[in-house]
């Protein structure tokens, strides 16, 4: 159902059972999948692709041009997967010639007032809590969770099933399966709650914990720790995920927390 007080550009492609509430504006070159609901006062700009059964809440702005001075009007997109919910006043900007798109996967929840900048790639089953701010070119893997009022520096990578505590400033890469806590942001153990929810066995969680004990607690530098894990730990998908993430990190990974004098105040 399309409310008569809505503007939809003639070349917009709407699938069956799309519902659009009043005072929403949809620009040209937009595709919206079957069963999606778009609330009131939403602005969907050029180049947006929305999947099936999504929910877009009032005030969201999707597909605005990047806040990047290098952007020269190239034809880029915002691509949103199926079953994703975008809450009030979320903003998601188009890509630039770097990646040509900004993407959010399936089954994600992007909570109110969050921002996803140009060329970001958010995986499947991710959560961004209220007022999370993601600068350009960030990569967030599947099942990652960012708590509220978190600011993520450009080009940061967040591994799968990682959890970042609220109010964090993320300047370094956050490896998979861990909790990132404190200020400055530091390793806070394995995200065992999130992994249990995904169906990871206790044995598998303990194997992951053993690998991070080697990286963070054994007193080895990063390259030596990775060599030790490769030589001493049994091969597994999780081992390969951790090794490849840390080795490919360009910004470096977050460190172990070190107590300072300020902690005694």
N, C-alpha and C positions, 0 to 999 in steps of 0.2 A: 504494500500500500504506500503510495506517494502522496503526501499532504499537498494540497494546492498552494500553500504559502511557502513552498520550497522551490529554489531555482536549480535546475539540472541542465547542464549543457547538452545540446542535442546529440553529440556523439558519445556520450557516456554509455557504457555497456552495463546494464543491470540484469542480473540473473533473476530467476523466479523467486517469489516470496521475500524479496528485499523490502524492508519497511524503512521509510525515511520520514522523520518528524518535521514539523514546521520550522521555517526560518533557517533552514540549512542551505548552504550553497555548495554545489558540486561543479567544478570546472571541467574543461575538456580533457580528453585522453585519460579517463578514469574507468576502471573496471571494478565492479563490486559483486562478490560471489553470492550464491544461493543462501537464503535464510539469514542474511546479515541485517542487523538493525542499526540505524544511524539516528542518534537523538537530535534534539533541537539545537539550533545555533552552532552546528558543526560546520567547519570549512574544510573541504577536501579539494586540494588544488591539483594542478596539472601533473600527470605522471604517476598517480597513485593506483596501486593494485591491491585490492582487499579480498581475502579468501572467503570461504564459506562459514556461516554461523558465527560471525564476529559480532561484537557489541561495541559500538562507539558512543561514548557518553557525551552529554552537552558540553560545548565549549572547546572541544578538541580541534586542533588545526593540524592537518596532515598534508605533507607535500609542499610546504613553503620552500622557497629557494634557500640554499645554504647560507649561513653567516660566515662565509669564507671569501676573502677578497680576491682569491684566485679564480673563483667561479665566473665563467664568461657566458652563461646562458645555455650551456650544453644540455641536450635532451637526456635527463637522468630520471630515476624513479624512486618511489617508496614502495616496498613490497611487503605485505603483511599476510601471514599464513592463515590457516583455518582455526576456528574456535578460540580466537584471541580476543581479550577484552581490553579496551583502551578507555580509561576513566577520564573524569572531568579535567579539561584544560591541559591535557597532554599535548605536547608539540613534537612532531617528527619531521625532520627536514630531508629533502631530496639529497641524493649523492652528488659527487663531483666527478671529474674525469679520472680520479684516482681509482674508484671502484664502480662508478657509474650507477650505484644504487645504495640505498639504505634499507636494511631488511630486518624484519621481526618475524620469528618463526611461528609454528603452530602452538596452540594451547598456552599462550603467554598471558600474563596479567601485568599491565602497565598502569600503575596507580596514579591518582590525581596529581597534577602539576609537575609530572616528570617530563624530562626533555631528552630526546634521542637525536643527536646531531648528525650531520652529513657523513655518509660512508660507514656508519656503524653497522655491525652484523650481530644481531641478537638471535640466539638459537631457539630451540624448541623447549617448552615447559619452563620458561624463565619467569622470574618475578622481579619487578622493580617497584619498590614501595614508594610512598608519597614523597614528592619533592626530590627524587633522585635525579641527578644531572649528569648526562653522559656527553662528553666532548667528542669531537670528530674522530673517526677511524677506529673506534673501540670495537673489540671482538669479545663477545660474551657467549660462552659455550652452553650447551644444553643443561637444563636443570639448575643453573646458577641463580642465586637469590641475592639481591642488593637491598638492604634495609633502608629506611627513610633518611632523607637529608644527607645522602652520600653524593660526593662529587668525584667524578672519574676523569682523570687526565687523558688527553688525546693519545691515541695509539696504544693504550693499555690493553692487555689481554686478560680475560678472566676465565679460568678453567672450569670444566664441567663440574656440577654439584658443589661448587664453592659457595660459601656464605660470607657476605661482607656486613659487618655490624653497622648499625645506624650512626649517622653523623661522621662517617669516615671520609678521609681525603686519600684517594687511591692514585698514587704516583707510579707505582711499580706493578708488574704483572702478579696476578694472584693464581698460584698453581691449582690444579684440579683437586677436588675432594676435601678441601681444608676450610677452616674458619679463619677469617682475617679480622682482627680486633685491635683495640687500643689505639693510642696516638703517640708516636707515629705508627701507622698501620703495620701490624706484625702477625706472624704465624701464631695462631691460638689453638692448635690441635686439629684433629680430623673432624669433619662435619658428619659425625656418626648418626645424628638424628636424621639428616637429609638422606644419608645412604640407606638407613633402615627403611625409610619410607619408599625408597626405590627398590627395595627387596634384596639389598646386599646382605649376605650372610655375615655372622660375627667373625668367622674365620677370614673372610675377604676384607672386612674393615680392619682387623688386626694386622693383616699383611700391609695394607696401605699405611697404617700407623707406624709400622716398623720401618717402612721406606722413609717416611718423613722424620723419624727419629735419627736416621742416618744423615739426612740432609741438614737438619737443624740442631741436633744435640750431640753429635759424635765428635765435633771439633775439626771436621774436615772442610776444606774449601769445596765449592760447589762441584767442580770438575772431578775431584777425587771422590766425593760422595756419590756422584753418578756412576763412576767406574766401579765403586764398591757394590752398589745396588745391582749393576749389570752382571757382576761376577758372582755375587753371593745369594741373590734373591731369585726365586723361581720365576720363570717367564710367565707373564699374564697380560691380559689386555690393560689392566690398571698400571702395571709396571711400565709398559710401553708408552701409555698416555703420559705418565709423569716424566719419564725420561725425555720424550720428544718435546714436551711443553717447556721444560726447564732449559734444554739445549737450544731450542729455537727462540727463547725469549730475547728480544732486542733491548728492552728497557731494564732487564734484570728482575728477579723475583723479590717479593717482600722478604724481610729478614726475620730472624728470631727476636722476640722482645728482650730488650736489655733494660734492667731497672736503673733509674736515675735518681738523683737526690730529690727531684721534684715529687717523686712518688711517696716520699715520707711526709710531705706537707699536710 
